[in-house]
Amino acid sequence: MKEQIKVEEIVRQIRKVAGDKIFAMTYERVAAKCPFCGKSNKKWNELDECPICGTKLSKFRDATCRLGVTDPKNCTAPGKGKFIGESFEEALAKGNLKYFDMNAENKDETIGCYRTAKIEKIKEIRMDGRIFEVKA
């Protein structure tokens, strides 16, 4: 059974996750992505199929998440990526959730890397055997 929570409650639920616990979430991508050719573009958000290859576009991301990961192999070090020097707390204050996606596929064919999700785009969180569905 899914429990309903509001967007404002997401951070409170995320804070309950200890650094070594794994949780899952589904969120809306900022830019639709083609799972076949790997291209993504915000302009494609209103399309159903990739304008390049015709494959159905992915509008949501399912992530297997962990907080507090430091120095992972084959990944950009914390504070060296798109949000340089931004802490977890600073990201939360701006409406973003920084996390380590344990299933993220990297260009060098390794698995696992840092990602950022817009909190307002999170649709579902799964943790501790519970499913939280986010309602506006």
OpenMM code with the backbone's topology and positions (N, CA, C; nanometers):
from openmm import Vec3, app, unit

residues = "MET LYS GLU GLN ILE LYS VAL GLU GLU ILE VAL ARG GLN ILE ARG LYS VAL ALA GLY ASP LYS ILE PHE ALA MET THR TYR GLU ARG VAL ALA ALA LYS CYS PRO PHE CYS GLY LYS SER ASN LYS LYS TRP ASN GLU LEU ASP GLU CYS PRO ILE CYS GLY THR LYS LEU SER LYS PHE ARG ASP ALA THR CYS ARG LEU GLY VAL THR ASP PRO LYS ASN CYS THR ALA PRO GLY LYS GLY LYS PHE ILE GLY GLU SER PHE GLU GLU ALA LEU ALA LYS GLY ASN LEU LYS TYR PHE ASP MET ASN ALA GLU ASN LYS ASP GLU THR ILE GLY CYS TYR ARG THR ALA LYS ILE GLU LYS ILE LYS GLU ILE ARG MET ASP GLY ARG ILE PHE GLU VAL LYS ALA".split()
positions = [
    Vec3(0.0840, -0.1186, 0.0000),
    Vec3(0.0000, 0.0000, 0.0000),
    Vec3(0.0883, 0.1247, 0.0000),
    Vec3(0.0551, 0.2177, -0.0865),
    Vec3(0.1328, 0.3406, -0.0952),
    Vec3(0.0818, 0.4434, 0.0050),
    Vec3(0.1759, 0.5131, 0.0655),
    Vec3(0.1427, 0.6222, 0.1563),
    Vec3(0.1581, 0.7529, 0.0798),
    Vec3(0.0646, 0.8421, 0.0974),
    Vec3(0.0668, 0.9708, 0.0284),
    Vec3(0.1455, 1.0721, 0.1111),
    Vec3(0.2385, 1.1420, 0.0456),
    Vec3(0.3084, 1.2524, 0.1101),
    Vec3(0.3084, 1.3713, 0.0155),
    Vec3(0.3297, 1.4889, 0.0717),
    Vec3(0.3375, 1.6108, -0.0086),
    Vec3(0.4837, 1.6391, -0.0418),
    Vec3(0.5062, 1.7197, -0.1434),
    Vec3(0.6418, 1.7567, -0.1846),
    Vec3(0.7204, 1.8119, -0.0657),
    Vec3(0.6536, 1.8891, 0.0177),
    Vec3(0.7201, 1.9507, 0.1336),
    Vec3(0.7715, 1.8463, 0.2334),
    Vec3(0.7181, 1.7246, 0.2286),
    Vec3(0.7562, 1.6195, 0.3223),
    Vec3(0.8712, 1.5312, 0.2715),
    Vec3(0.9099, 1.5489, 0.1465),
    Vec3(1.0146, 1.4642, 0.0876),
    Vec3(1.1446, 1.4753, 0.1658),
    Vec3(1.1887, 1.5959, 0.1938),
    Vec3(1.3163, 1.6153, 0.2626),
    Vec3(1.3143, 1.5480, 0.3993),
    Vec3(1.2021, 1.5578, 0.4689),
    Vec3(1.1903, 1.4926, 0.6003),
    Vec3(1.2071, 1.3413, 0.5871),
    Vec3(1.1479, 1.2828, 0.4846),
    Vec3(1.1623, 1.1386, 0.4634),
    Vec3(1.3061, 1.1031, 0.4257),
    Vec3(1.3681, 1.1827, 0.3400),
    Vec3(1.5057, 1.1578, 0.2975),
    Vec3(1.6004, 1.1659, 0.4168),
    Vec3(1.5772, 1.2588, 0.5064),
    Vec3(1.6639, 1.2741, 0.6238),
    Vec3(1.6587, 1.1525, 0.7165),
    Vec3(1.5540, 1.0737, 0.7074),
    Vec3(1.5425, 0.9532, 0.7890),
    Vec3(1.6352, 0.8417, 0.7396),
    Vec3(1.6891, 0.8569, 0.6201),
    Vec3(1.7751, 0.7540, 0.5615),
    Vec3(1.9174, 0.7757, 0.6102),
    Vec3(1.9699, 0.6777, 0.6799),
    Vec3(2.1096, 0.6856, 0.7252),
    Vec3(2.2012, 0.6764, 0.6044),
    Vec3(2.3215, 0.7282, 0.6168),
    Vec3(2.4176, 0.7307, 0.5066),
    Vec3(2.4463, 0.5958, 0.4446),
    Vec3(2.4344, 0.4888, 0.5212),
    Vec3(2.4668, 0.3575, 0.4665),
    Vec3(2.3446, 0.2807, 0.4178),
    Vec3(2.2255, 0.3402, 0.4276),
    Vec3(2.1032, 0.2740, 0.3832),
    Vec3(2.0768, 0.3026, 0.2364),
    Vec3(2.0195, 0.2059, 0.1707),
    Vec3(1.9845, 0.2209, 0.0296),
    Vec3(1.8344, 0.2464, 0.0207),
    Vec3(1.7959, 0.3392, -0.0665),
    Vec3(1.6545, 0.3640, -0.0924),
    Vec3(1.6383, 0.3839, -0.2424),
    Vec3(1.5158, 0.3828, -0.2880),
    Vec3(1.4891, 0.3996, -0.4310),
    Vec3(1.3927, 0.5151, -0.4508),
    Vec3(1.4027, 0.5760, -0.5662),
    Vec3(1.3071, 0.6815, -0.5985),
    Vec3(1.2863, 0.6883, -0.7490),
    Vec3(1.1723, 0.7418, -0.7846),
    Vec3(1.1387, 0.7669, -0.9236),
    Vec3(1.1121, 0.9157, -0.9345),
    Vec3(1.1734, 0.9770, -1.0339),
    Vec3(1.1499, 1.1196, -1.0545),
    Vec3(1.1464, 1.1531, -1.2025),
    Vec3(1.0818, 1.2646, -1.2307),
    Vec3(1.0692, 1.3120, -1.3681),
    Vec3(1.2016, 1.3732, -1.4119),
    Vec3(1.2472, 1.3327, -1.5282),
    Vec3(1.3717, 1.3875, -1.5821),
    Vec3(1.3527, 1.5346, -1.6202),
    Vec3(1.4588, 1.6118, -1.6090),
    Vec3(1.4545, 1.7517, -1.6538),
    Vec3(1.4433, 1.7535, -1.8060),
    Vec3(1.5123, 1.6607, -1.8716),
    Vec3(1.5086, 1.6495, -2.0176),
    Vec3(1.4799, 1.5054, -2.0558),
    Vec3(1.3825, 1.4852, -2.1437),
    Vec3(1.3502, 1.3506, -2.1915),
    Vec3(1.4751, 1.2884, -2.2542),
    Vec3(1.4907, 1.1557, -2.2353),
    Vec3(1.6106, 1.0871, -2.2841),
    Vec3(1.5725, 0.9649, -2.3669),
    Vec3(1.6468, 0.9431, -2.4729),
    Vec3(1.6273, 0.8252, -2.5564),
    Vec3(1.7126, 0.7108, -2.4985),
    Vec3(1.6501, 0.6011, -2.4580),
    Vec3(1.7269, 0.4898, -2.4020),
    Vec3(1.8092, 0.4160, -2.5076),
    Vec3(1.7784, 0.4356, -2.6358),
    Vec3(1.8522, 0.3660, -2.7414),
    Vec3(1.9757, 0.4441, -2.7855),
    Vec3(1.9569, 0.5697, -2.8262),
    Vec3(2.0723, 0.6460, -2.8763),
    Vec3(2.1411, 0.7279, -2.7669),
    Vec3(2.0795, 0.7375, -2.6478),
    Vec3(2.1428, 0.8046, -2.5348),
    Vec3(2.1350, 0.9564, -2.5357),
    Vec3(2.0701, 1.0130, -2.6324),
    Vec3(2.0579, 1.1586, -2.6406),
    Vec3(1.9433, 1.2063, -2.5517),
    Vec3(1.9552, 1.3292, -2.5014),
    Vec3(1.8468, 1.3895, -2.4241),
    Vec3(1.8369, 1.5371, -2.4592),
    Vec3(1.7162, 1.5906, -2.4432),
    Vec3(1.6937, 1.7295, -2.4801),
    Vec3(1.5644, 1.7777, -2.4140),
    Vec3(1.5695, 1.8950, -2.3513),
    Vec3(1.4497, 1.9513, -2.2882),
    Vec3(1.3401, 1.9765, -2.3910),
    Vec3(1.3790, 2.0060, -2.5143),
    Vec3(1.2814, 2.0340, -2.6195),
    Vec3(1.1986, 1.9102, -2.6546),
    Vec3(1.2464, 1.7921, -2.6142),
    Vec3(1.1755, 1.6677, -2.6448),
    Vec3(1.0724, 1.6316, -2.5387),
    Vec3(1.0618, 1.7089, -2.4315),
    Vec3(0.9728, 1.6738, -2.3208),
    Vec3(0.8274, 1.6551, -2.3642),
    Vec3(0.7851, 1.7227, -2.4682),
    Vec3(0.6471, 1.7104, -2.5159),
    Vec3(0.6311, 1.6004, -2.6209),
    Vec3(0.7418, 1.5381, -2.6615),
    Vec3(0.7371, 1.4311, -2.7610),
    Vec3(0.7247, 1.2954, -2.6927),
    Vec3(0.6781, 1.1953, -2.7668),
    Vec3(0.6707, 1.0582, -2.7163),
    Vec3(0.7851, 0.9725, -2.7705),
    Vec3(0.8334, 1.0076, -2.8901),
    Vec3(0.9387, 0.9290, -2.9546),
    Vec3(1.0599, 1.0154, -2.9860),
    Vec3(1.1770, 0.9533, -2.9840),
    Vec3(1.3021, 1.0219, -3.0153),
    Vec3(1.2986, 1.0702, -3.1601),
    Vec3(1.3249, 1.1992, -3.1841),
    Vec3(1.3247, 1.2508, -3.3205),
    Vec3(1.4436, 1.2000, -3.4027),
    Vec3(1.5405, 1.1381, -3.3367),
    Vec3(1.6583, 1.0867, -3.4073),
    Vec3(1.6361, 0.9427, -3.4544),
    Vec3(1.5897, 0.8561, -3.3614),
    Vec3(1.5802, 0.7140, -3.3961),
    Vec3(1.4400, 0.6545, -3.3837),
    Vec3(1.3444, 0.7290, -3.3265),
    Vec3(1.2072, 0.6811, -3.3180),
    Vec3(1.1747, 0.5960, -3.1958),
    Vec3(1.2714, 0.5738, -3.1066),
    Vec3(1.2483, 0.4946, -2.9859),
    Vec3(1.1648, 0.5751, -2.8861),
    Vec3(1.0808, 0.5058, -2.8077),
    Vec3(1.0006, 0.5736, -2.7058),
    Vec3(1.0934, 0.6415, -2.6056),
    Vec3(1.0677, 0.7703, -2.5786),
    Vec3(1.1509, 0.8493, -2.4876),
    Vec3(1.1243, 0.8131, -2.3418),
    Vec3(1.2290, 0.8216, -2.2607),
    Vec3(1.2194, 0.8013, -2.1172),
    Vec3(1.1982, 0.9369, -2.0515),
    Vec3(1.0884, 0.9503, -1.9804),
    Vec3(1.0563, 1.0780, -1.9154),
    Vec3(1.0823, 1.0720, -1.7646),
    Vec3(1.1020, 0.9495, -1.7129),
    Vec3(1.1251, 0.9304, -1.5703),
    Vec3(1.2522, 0.8502, -1.5483),
    Vec3(1.3124, 0.8691, -1.4315),
    Vec3(1.4326, 0.7939, -1.3946),
    Vec3(1.4033, 0.7172, -1.2663),
    Vec3(1.4365, 0.5904, -1.2664),
    Vec3(1.4298, 0.5089, -1.1458),
    Vec3(1.5718, 0.4983, -1.0938),
    Vec3(1.5921, 0.5382, -0.9700),
    Vec3(1.7271, 0.5415, -0.9133),
    Vec3(1.7349, 0.4575, -0.7863),
    Vec3(1.8442, 0.3843, -0.7739),
    Vec3(1.8779, 0.3140, -0.6509),
    Vec3(1.9790, 0.4020, -0.5810),
    Vec3(1.9412, 0.4597, -0.4690),
    Vec3(2.0150, 0.5703, -0.4092),
    Vec3(2.0828, 0.5350, -0.2768),
    Vec3(2.1882, 0.6079, -0.2532),
    Vec3(2.2576, 0.6013, -0.1256),
    Vec3(2.3138, 0.7406, -0.0979),
    Vec3(2.3045, 0.7826, 0.0259),
    Vec3(2.3570, 0.9131, 0.0657),
    Vec3(2.4904, 0.8937, 0.1356),
    Vec3(2.5723, 0.9964, 0.1378),
    Vec3(2.6973, 0.9927, 0.2126),
    Vec3(2.8083, 0.9110, 0.1493),
    Vec3(2.7987, 0.8801, 0.0209),
    Vec3(2.9047, 0.8041, -0.0466),
    Vec3(3.0210, 0.8976, -0.0748),
    Vec3(3.1405, 0.8564, -0.0357),
    Vec3(3.2599, 0.9370, -0.0633),
    Vec3(3.3632, 0.8536, -0.1365),
    Vec3(3.4314, 0.9156, -0.2278),
    Vec3(3.5409, 0.8560, -0.3024),
    Vec3(3.5072, 0.7247, -0.3728),
    Vec3(3.3996, 0.7228, -0.4521),
    Vec3(3.3712, 0.6000, -0.5267),
    Vec3(3.4685, 0.5840, -0.6427),
    Vec3(3.4875, 0.4633, -0.6863),
    Vec3(3.5754, 0.4367, -0.8007),
    Vec3(3.5033, 0.4747, -0.9302),
    Vec3(3.5778, 0.5139, -1.0300),
    Vec3(3.5261, 0.5418, -1.1646),
    Vec3(3.4147, 0.6463, -1.1680),
    Vec3(3.4250, 0.7471, -1.0848),
    Vec3(3.3202, 0.8484, -1.0797),
    Vec3(3.3823, 0.9825, -1.0460),
    Vec3(3.3135, 1.0881, -1.0866),
    Vec3(3.3585, 1.2224, -1.0523),
    Vec3(3.3584, 1.2383, -0.9011),
    Vec3(3.4640, 1.2912, -0.8456),
    Vec3(3.4737, 1.3123, -0.7014),
    Vec3(3.3698, 1.4147, -0.6571),
    Vec3(3.3228, 1.4063, -0.5316),
    Vec3(3.2253, 1.5036, -0.4826),
    Vec3(3.2763, 1.6466, -0.4992),
    Vec3(3.1865, 1.7351, -0.5453),
    Vec3(3.2224, 1.8758, -0.5618),
    Vec3(3.2992, 1.9073, -0.6884),
    Vec3(3.3154, 1.8094, -0.7774),
    Vec3(3.3894, 1.8325, -0.9013),
    Vec3(3.2999, 1.8260, -1.0248),
    Vec3(3.1730, 1.7952, -1.0069),
    Vec3(3.0810, 1.7811, -1.1192),
    Vec3(3.0108, 1.9107, -1.1526),
    Vec3(2.8876, 1.8983, -1.1989),
    Vec3(2.8087, 2.0126, -1.2430),
    Vec3(2.7858, 2.1138, -1.1308),
    Vec3(2.7646, 2.0652, -1.0099),
    Vec3(2.7365, 2.1524, -0.8963),
    Vec3(2.8614, 2.1629, -0.8092),
    Vec3(2.9664, 2.2194, -0.8630),
    Vec3(3.0973, 2.2259, -0.7987),
    Vec3(3.0889, 2.2927, -0.6623),
    Vec3(3.1380, 2.2222, -0.5624),
    Vec3(3.1486, 2.2779, -0.4287),
    Vec3(3.0180, 2.2905, -0.3518),
    Vec3(2.9093, 2.2442, -0.4095),
    Vec3(2.7802, 2.2551, -0.3440),
    Vec3(2.7606, 2.1353, -0.2512),
    Vec3(2.7344, 2.1622, -0.1256),
    Vec3(2.7139, 2.0547, -0.0286),
    Vec3(2.5731, 1.9971, -0.0422),
    Vec3(2.5507, 1.8856, 0.0230),
    Vec3(2.4192, 1.8222, 0.0274),
    Vec3(2.3155, 1.9209, 0.0811),
    Vec3(2.3480, 1.9889, 0.1897),
    Vec3(2.2558, 2.0841, 0.2525),
    Vec3(2.2297, 2.2053, 0.1631),
    Vec3(2.3331, 2.2553, 0.0949),
    Vec3(2.3152, 2.3686, 0.0032),
    Vec3(2.2241, 2.3295, -0.1124),
    Vec3(2.2405, 2.2074, -0.1610),
    Vec3(2.1552, 2.1589, -0.2695),
    Vec3(2.0099, 2.1503, -0.2229),
    Vec3(1.9878, 2.0967, -0.1020),
    Vec3(1.8517, 2.0882, -0.0486),
    Vec3(1.7875, 2.2259, -0.0385),
    Vec3(1.8650, 2.3238, 0.0058),
    Vec3(1.8137, 2.4601, 0.0191),
    Vec3(1.7707, 2.5175, -0.1162),
    Vec3(1.8302, 2.4692, -0.2239),
    Vec3(1.7962, 2.5149, -0.3590),
    Vec3(1.6909, 2.4265, -0.4256),
    Vec3(1.6410, 2.3258, -0.3513),
    Vec3(1.5381, 2.2384, -0.4071),
    Vec3(1.5915, 2.1194, -0.4838),
    Vec3(1.7184, 2.0840, -0.4608),
    Vec3(1.7801, 1.9699, -0.5290),
    Vec3(1.8231, 1.8639, -0.4289),
    Vec3(1.8191, 1.7384, -0.4712),
    Vec3(1.8659, 1.6281, -0.3887),
    Vec3(1.9878, 1.5666, -0.4559),
    Vec3(2.1016, 1.5747, -0.3883),
    Vec3(2.2241, 1.5121, -0.4384),
    Vec3(2.2320, 1.3724, -0.3785),
    Vec3(2.2603, 1.2734, -0.4620),
    Vec3(2.2673, 1.1354, -0.4157),
    Vec3(2.3643, 1.0563, -0.5016),
    Vec3(2.3981, 0.9363, -0.4563),
    Vec3(2.4810, 0.8453, -0.5342),
    Vec3(2.3875, 0.7399, -0.5916),
    Vec3(2.3807, 0.7321, -0.7244),
    Vec3(2.2956, 0.6343, -0.7917),
    Vec3(2.3788, 0.5083, -0.8152),
    Vec3(2.3450, 0.4044, -0.7446),
    Vec3(2.4232, 0.2814, -0.7489),
    Vec3(2.4126, 0.2088, -0.8821),
    Vec3(2.3138, 0.2425, -0.9645),
    Vec3(2.2950, 0.1763, -1.0931),
    Vec3(2.3209, 0.2678, -1.2125),
    Vec3(2.3725, 0.3875, -1.1874),
    Vec3(2.3999, 0.4798, -1.2981),
    Vec3(2.5071, 0.4209, -1.3887),
    Vec3(2.4833, 0.4270, -1.5179),
    Vec3(2.5798, 0.3761, -1.6149),
    Vec3(2.6716, 0.4892, -1.6586),
    Vec3(2.8005, 0.4672, -1.6461),
    Vec3(2.9002, 0.5674, -1.6825),
    Vec3(2.9521, 0.5428, -1.8237),
    Vec3(3.0099, 0.6456, -1.8826),
    Vec3(3.0620, 0.6350, -2.0192),
    Vec3(3.1719, 0.5297, -2.0330),
    Vec3(3.2458, 0.5038, -1.9235),
    Vec3(3.3522, 0.4029, -1.9291),
    Vec3(3.2999, 0.2630, -1.8965),
    Vec3(3.1651, 0.2467, -1.9012),
    Vec3(3.0953, 0.1207, -1.8795),
    Vec3(3.1003, 0.0695, -1.7361),
    Vec3(3.1397, 0.1549, -1.6404),
    Vec3(3.1316, 0.1188, -1.5000),
    Vec3(2.9935, 0.1592, -1.4478),
    Vec3(2.9631, 0.1167, -1.3280),
    Vec3(2.8313, 0.1424, -1.2695),
    Vec3(2.8455, 0.2237, -1.1412),
    Vec3(2.7566, 0.3221, -1.1240),
    Vec3(2.7492, 0.4016, -1.0021),
    Vec3(2.8130, 0.5383, -1.0155),
    Vec3(2.7363, 0.6434, -0.9857),
    Vec3(2.7908, 0.7786, -0.9890),
    Vec3(2.6925, 0.8747, -0.9212),
    Vec3(2.7393, 0.9959, -0.8973),
    Vec3(2.6579, 1.0989, -0.8351),
    Vec3(2.5543, 1.1516, -0.9327),
    Vec3(2.4382, 1.1848, -0.8793),
    Vec3(2.3304, 1.2436, -0.9575),
    Vec3(2.2610, 1.3489, -0.8717),
    Vec3(2.1828, 1.4332, -0.9371),
    Vec3(2.1037, 1.5337, -0.8688),
    Vec3(1.9620, 1.5278, -0.9243),
    Vec3(1.8639, 1.5313, -0.8351),
    Vec3(1.7234, 1.5323, -0.8757),
    Vec3(1.6574, 1.6573, -0.8181),
    Vec3(1.5695, 1.7163, -0.8957),
    Vec3(1.4908, 1.8278, -0.8448),
    Vec3(1.3838, 1.7696, -0.7516),
    Vec3(1.3782, 1.8179, -0.6290),
    Vec3(1.2856, 1.7641, -0.5297),
    Vec3(1.1418, 1.7717, -0.5782),
    Vec3(1.1051, 1.8802, -0.6450),
    Vec3(0.9675, 1.8963, -0.6926),
    Vec3(0.9296, 1.7949, -0.8008),
    Vec3(1.0296, 1.7283, -0.8604),
    Vec3(1.0040, 1.6308, -0.9665),
    Vec3(0.9985, 1.4868, -0.9150),
    Vec3(1.0257, 1.4663, -0.7847),
    Vec3(1.0222, 1.3312, -0.7286),
    Vec3(0.8774, 1.2850, -0.7195),
    Vec3(0.8510, 1.1650, -0.7700),
    Vec3(0.7151, 1.1106, -0.7737),
    Vec3(0.6939, 0.9997, -0.6710),
    Vec3(0.8019, 0.9262, -0.6391),
    Vec3(0.7877, 0.8142, -0.5468),
    Vec3(0.9205, 0.7854, -0.4781),
    Vec3(0.9124, 0.7502, -0.3493),
    Vec3(1.0297, 0.7105, -0.2715),
    Vec3(0.9970, 0.5760, -0.2077),
    Vec3(1.0930, 0.4834, -0.2162),
    Vec3(1.0754, 0.3518, -0.1560),
    Vec3(1.1872, 0.3294, -0.0559),
    Vec3(1.1509, 0.3117, 0.0721),
    Vec3(1.2516, 0.2906, 0.1761),
    Vec3(1.1912, 0.2135, 0.2920),
    Vec3(1.2738, 0.1332, 0.3542),
    Vec3(1.2318, 0.0579, 0.4734),
    Vec3(1.1023, -0.0196, 0.4516),
    Vec3(1.0847, -0.0758, 0.3328),
    Vec3(0.9656, -0.1543, 0.3037),
    Vec3(0.8391, -0.0721, 0.2840),
    Vec3(0.8522, 0.0583, 0.2747),
    Vec3(0.7391, 0.1480, 0.2569),
    Vec3(0.7506, 0.2197, 0.1236),
    Vec3(0.6357, 0.2525, 0.0648),
    Vec3(0.6324, 0.3276, -0.0601),
    Vec3(0.5596, 0.4585, -0.0342),
    Vec3(0.6284, 0.5682, -0.0632),
    Vec3(0.5714, 0.7010, -0.0461),
    Vec3(0.5446, 0.7597, -0.1843),
    Vec3(0.4187, 0.7869, -0.2141),
    Vec3(0.3796, 0.8482, -0.3407),
    Vec3(0.3637, 0.9976, -0.3146),
    Vec3(0.4305, 1.0776, -0.3955),
    Vec3(0.4301, 1.2217, -0.3754),
    Vec3(0.3145, 1.2853, -0.4505),
    Vec3(0.2340, 1.3581, -0.3748),
    Vec3(0.1201, 1.4292, -0.4322),
    Vec3(0.1452, 1.5789, -0.4208),
    Vec3(0.0991, 1.6530, -0.5195),
    Vec3(0.1179, 1.7987, -0.5204),
    Vec3(0.0386, 1.8663, -0.4115),
] * unit.nanometer
topology = app.Topology()
chain = topology.addChain("A")
for resn in residues:
    res = topology.addResidue(resn, chain)
    for name in ("N", "CA", "C"):
        topology.addAtom(name, app.Element.getBySymbol(name[0]), res)
